[in-house]
Amino acid sequence: MTLVDTPATATGGPALAQERRLVTAIPGPRSQELLARKASAVAAGVGHTLPISVVAAGGGVVVDADGNSLIDLGSGIAVTGVGNSAPRVVEAVTAQLNAFTHTCFTVSPYEGYVAVAEKLNELTPGDHVKRTALFNSGAEAVENAVKIARHYTKKQAVVAFDHAYHGRTNLTMGLTAKNQPYKNGFGPFAPEIYRAPLSYPFRDGGLDGREAAARAILGIEKQIGAENLAAIIIEPIQGEGGFIVPAPGFLAALVEWATANDVVFIADEVQTGFARTGAWFASEHEGIVPDLIVTAKGIAGGLPLSAVTGRAEIMDAAQVGGLGGTYTGSPIACAAALATIETYAEDGLVERAKEIGSVLIGRLNALRTADARIGDVRGRGAMVAIELVDPETGAPDAALTGKVAKYAHEQGVILLTCGTYGNVIRFLPPLTISDELLIEGLGVVAEGLKQA
């Protein structure tokens, strides 16, 4: 493993050479050894995207056991926004490890949990009085947001949207739209979950945001009834569903309707939160203030932590003991979260996400101009995607998407796909990546399109 001569940077973690370097084919022999062990020890349902064994990561690269250095355009699915092993995070976690690893906050509280709650109350949209509860995963936080909304409203029904992804637990599988691989064979799912049409500009036939919202609201009113509806939950920009950015006005119209009808509006910002879209939270782009906001992924630099933050009167509705869990708000994860939030702020990573977005949108739109198979380029900040289609019919082209991703992986670029139809390539680089690595990675994707 080659190290650069300079010390670790404030944002890049270990001083790894920031380069794409292929020493062996992907996977190399040592990675293949781990994959063989995985096959014999790990449940078959736990898949993997790249056939590598990671030994180090930082800045914009991931290094495998064979010495290959891959450009990271995935960030562990939007988790390592501050980079892997970010120095502030490592320092904070080390100090907490030396103090204590666990007490269970619901048995004997500690300052870290309270400090994270204070930060989230301050950073999330809206100047109303807020409260926060901490959990372990995005799915767990979504479940608790629904619990809280139901308790507060004394109603049961919940509306999610087409193409939504909210998790893999029973309730969140019900909220999730995509059957394969997330739901198939795992039912029955929780009751009183309903689905409404999303604003999907690329496939909406010119419907603007307000019109798309009116379509969704009409269905909700006629098929469910506001008097039965506890909550609407939506990703401000969909993640697994295909990085779909609703048309302007769609989210605002839903919030207005929810407020007028005593329905809790929940923004699932698990993937979009924490600088990813060029704002602290994607809700800010549309000027909306959710009643509850769910966060995870980028919150703690790679340690497991999630949160529900929202209006005090809603968050305080649950009875004492109704929220919590053995590991929720782990002191180690809380230390990591405080250091991660400091890194976003002090290192200008919100602005850096905007710069990354400019590179991504500019380069991908140039590719689109030359290649009609790229039907759409969309996203915000460092959360951008291309939708690949049959240029004659506009039909989703999942086969092409798979070929491009496979080529990228073989050439040392970590690339993720998504979308209900399996035809979207998503770009989620760490906010610590250099422009040079980002542009090189995009060049590999462009070559993959040519080869396909």
N, C-alpha and C positions, 0 to 999 in steps of 0.2 A: 504494500500500500504506500503510494508516494505522498509525502507531505510537502506543502509549500514551506518556504523559509519564514514567512511572516507568522506572527502569533494569531491565536483565534480572534476573530472579529466580534464586535458587539452583537451582530445579528446572525453570523454564519455558523456558530458552533465550532466543532473541531476544524482545525486548519487543513482541510483536505484540499488537494489540488482540484480546482474547479474546471474540470475537463471531462469530456466524453472519451472513454478509453476502453477499447475492447482487446483483452488479452486472450480470451478464448471465445468460442461460440457460446451463445446464450441458449441453454444453461451450460456452464462449465462442469467439469467432473466433480468438484467439491459441492456445488449446488445440487447436482444430480444425487449425490450421496444423501443430502438432507431430504430431498424430495422422496427418495426411497424410504427413509425413516418415517417421513410424514405419512406416506401411504399405509404403513404398517401400524402406526400409532394413533393417528388422528382420524376422527370420524370423516367419512367420505363426503358428507354434506358441507364440510368446511373447505371451500375452494380457495384458489389463489389466481391472481391475474398474471403475474410474471413467475417463471420457474427459476427463481434465484434464491440464494441464502445471503441475507444482508448481514454485514459485519460493521459497517460504519455509514454515517450520513451527515451531511451538513451543507449549508449554503444552498446550492441547487443540484447537488449530486447525491447518489446512493451508491455505495461500494459493496460488491458481493465477495463471497469467500474465495473466488478465483481471481480477484484483483481487477475485475471489470468495474469501470466507473460509469454509471448511467445518469443521464439527465433526468431530473425529477419534474415531471409535469403533472403529478398527481397529489403530492403533499399528504399521502396517506388518507386520501379522500377528504381534502380540505382541513386536515387536523394540524399539520405542522406549518402554519402560516408564519411563525417566527423562525422557522428553520428547525432542523433536528439538533438536539443538544445545545439550544441557545444558552449562552453563558449565564445570563441572569437566572434562567430557569434551573440550570444545573446547580448554581450556587444556593439558590433558595431551597431547593429540594434536599441538597446535602445538609444544610443547616437544620432543616426540619427532621430529617432522619436521625440526626445526632441528638435532637431534643426528645421526640417521641414519635412513634409511627401511627398510633391509634388509641383512641379512648372510647369512640362512638359518641358523636355530638349529642345524641338524645339521652345519653347517660351522664356525661360530664363535658360540657361545652368548652370551646377554646376560641381564641381570638381570630384565627385564620378564617374560619367559616363566616364569622360576623363581618370581617373586613371584605371578603369577597361579595357578600350580600350588599354591603354598603356601596361597593364599586358598581355593581350591576344596577342598583337602584339609581345611581348617579348617571350611568352611561346610556341606559336604554331610553328610547324615545318617550317624550312627555315629561311635564314638570309637576305632575300630580304626586301625591304621597304613594310610595311603593313599598312592597315587601318582596323578599326572595326566599325560596326554598331550594336547597341543593340536592342533587341526585348523582347517579353514576353514568348513565348513558342517555343519548338522545331519546330513545324509545321510552325509557323510564320517565323522563321529564314530560314527554308528550302524554303518557298515561296519567301522570299526576295533574297536568294542566286540565285534562278532561274531568278527572275526579273533582278538582276544585270548582270548575265551572258548573258541574252538575249540582254540587252541594250548595253553591251560592244561588243558583237560579231555581232550584227545586224542580228542574226539568231534566229529561233524559236524552233526547235526540241530539245527535252530533252530525254536522255536515262536513265532509271532506270533498276534494275535487278530483276530476279526471286527471290521470297521470301522476297523482300524488304518491309520495313515499314518506311514511312517518315511522317505520320501524318494523321489527320482527317478532315482537311479543303478540299475544293473542289480540288484544285491543288494537294495537298499532298495525297489525296485519290487516285487520278489518278496515282501518282507515286508508291503508295503502291500496293503490289501484292495480298495480301490475301483478298478474298471477304467477308467472314463471320468472325467477325461481322462488319468489318470496312467500307465496301463499299456497301453491299447489300441494294438495294432500294434507294440509295442516288444519282444516276447519273441523267443526263449525266455529265461526268467529263471534265476537261479542255482538249483542243485538243493539238496535236503535242507532245504527250507523247508516248514513245515506250519502249519496254522491251527487254532485252538481257539475255542470259543464264549466270548464275553465276558459279563460281568454287565451287563445293560442294563435297569435297573429299570423304565423306562417300558414296555418291551415284553417283559418276562420272565415275565409272568403270576404275579407274587407270589413268585418265587424269591428267597430271601435270599442274602447274599454267600457263606456257607459252602456252601450247596446249589449255587450257580452254580459255585463253585470245584471242588466234587466232580465236577460234570458235565464240566468242562474236564479235570481230572486223569484221570478215567476214560478219556476219549478219548485223551489223551496216552499213558497207560500201554498201552492196547490197540493203538493204531495206530502208535506210534513206539517206545516202550520207553525208560525212563529210562536204560538202559545205552547208548543211542545218542544221547542228547540233550545237546548242549553248553550250550544257553541257552534261557531264556524271555525274550522282550522284550515290554514292555508300557508304554503311556503311563498313568501313574496317573490322569489324566483325559484322555480322548481329545480330540484337537484337530480335525483335518479330519473325523474320523469322526462328529462331532456333539456335542462337549463332553459325552460320556457319562461320568458319575461312577459307578463301580462301587458296588454295594451294600456296606455295611460288612462287613468280614471277608473279602471276596473276595481282595484283594491279600495280606493277611496269610496266608491259607491257601495261596496260591501260593508265597509266600516259604518257609513252613514245609516244604512238599513239596520245593521246589527244594533247600533246605539238606540235607534228609534224603537226597536222591538224587544229590548231587554235581552239580547242575545250576546254572549261573551265572544269577542273576536280574539282568536288565538293566532299569533304569527309564529310559525315554526321556522326559526332562524338557525336551526342546527347547522346547516351547511353554509348559509349566507352570512352568518354573524361574524363579528370580530375582524373588521377591515377587509374581508374577502372581496367585497364588491366596490371598494373605493369609498365606503362610508363605514362607520362603526357597525351599523345594521342596515340591511337592505330596505327595511321599511322607510328609512329616511328619504330614499330616492323618490318615493311617492307621497311624502309628507303625511303619512298615516301614523297614528298612535294606537298600537294594539292595547287591548285590555290586559292580555297576558302575552308574554314573549318567551319562547322556549329556546334555550341555547345549549350548545355542547361543542363537539369537534374542536374548533380553534380556540377554545376557552382556556386551555391549560397546557399548551405546548406539547401535547401528546399523552398526558396523564388523563385517566378516566374521571371526568367531571361533567355535570350538566346542571341546568338550573331552570326554574320557572320564576319569572319576575313579573309583577303586575300591580294593578291597583290594590291599595291596601285593603279596601272593603271586600274585595273578591278573595284575595289571598288569605285574609284572616277568617274567612267563613268556615273553614274546616275545623272540627273539634280538636282540642289538644291531643296529640298522639295519632291523629289521622294522617299526618305526613311524616316521612322519615325513612329509616332503614339502617342496617348495621354499618354499611360503608359510606352512606351518603355524606358528601362533604368531607371526604377523607382529608386529614390535616396535611398530608403530603401533596395531594392534588390541589388543595387550597393554596399552599405555598407556591406551587407551580403557576396557578392561575394569576395570583397577584404579580408575580414576576413576568408572566406572559403579557398581561395587560400593560404593565409598565414598558415592556419592550415595544409593543405596538405604538404607544404614545411617544416614547422618548426617541425612537429610531425612525419616526415618520413613516410607518408602514401603511397607514391609510392612504397617504399620498403616493406611496410606492405602488400600491395596488392600482391606482389610477394610471400610473405610468406603464405598468405591465399591460393593463387593458388597452392602452393606446397602441402598443406594439402588437398585441394579439389581434385586435380588430382591424388594424391597418394591413397587416400581413395576410390575414385570412380573407379579408375582402378582396385583396389583390389576387389571391388564389381563386376566389369565387368568380371573379371577372373572366379568368382564363379557363375555368372548368365548370361546366354546367351541372356536373354531378353534385356540386356544393349548392344545395338549395337555399340554405339560410346560414347566416352568421349572426349570432346573438349573444347577449350576456352583458355583464357590467364588471368593471375592474378586472381582477384576476380570476374571474369566473365566466369563462367564455366557451362557446361551443359552435361546432358546425354540424348541420344536418345533411346527411348524404342521401341522395334520391336518384331515381331513374330520371334522366333529363327529359325524356319524352313524356312521361306520365306524371311525374312528381311523386310516384310511389316510393315509400321508404326502401332503402337499399342496405339491409343489414349485412349481406354478404360482403359488399365492398367495405363497409365499416370494419368488419372483422379482419379483412385482408390488410387494411392500412394499419390497424393496431398491431397485428402480428409482425408486419414489417418493422414497425417502430421498435417493438420489443427486441427483435433480433439485432437491430442496429444500435441498441443501447439507449433507448428513450422510453421512460415509463409513461404510458399513455392509457387513459381510461375511456371506456365507452359507457353509454347510458341511453335512456329513452324507452318509452313504451314499445316502440317498434325495433329497438336495438340498432338504430341507424344514426346515433349521435356520438360524436367524439368530443369529449369535454377536456378543457384545459384548466388545471387547478395548480399552477406552480407555487412553490413557497414564495413568500414575499421577499425572501432574501436572495432569490436567484438573480444572476447578472443578466443584462440585456444580451450579452454575447452568447451565453448558454441558451437563453430563451429563443433567440433567433436561430441558433444551430438546431435546436430541437424542432422548431417549426420547419426548417429546411428538410429534416428527415421525414416529417409528415408529408411535406409536399412531394418528396421523392417516392414515398409510399403510395401516394395517389397516382403518380405516373406509372409506377410498376404494376399497379392493379388495373 
